[in-house]
Amino acid sequence: MQIAVSRKPLVSILILCFSLCCDLTFAQQPKRASRVRQRKHNAQIAQIVREIDARRIEQTIRTLVGFGTRNTLSVQNNPKRGIGAARDWLFDEFSKAAAQSGRLRALRS
């Protein structure tokens, strides 16, 4: 006795298996790429953290304290004291950072 086997279900099953295997393979590729990107970002973050200078932070804080007040109602046009002087100093600092980066630009409103 001979059993007739249709090839269509077999071909369909093979195509299904192949497509599932391909989907799994392609699904794993972004994960690998994601891990590579994550390592790259982690290295960039580590570099940024290494560049932090505690003395520079302290110097910035001491400069801001030197303006004498944080009161928003203080004199705005005094170049040495008050929130206006602090604002101008911060703008100058951001302008320097922008010039060094070559990509950023400080805007005055």
Buried (B, 14 or more C-beta within 10 A) or exposed (E): EEEEEEEEEEEEEEEEEEEEEEEEEEEEEEEEEEEEEEEEEEEEEEEEEEEEEEEEEEEEEEEBEEBBBEEEEBEEEBEEBBBBBBEBBBEEEBBEEBEEEEEEEBEEE
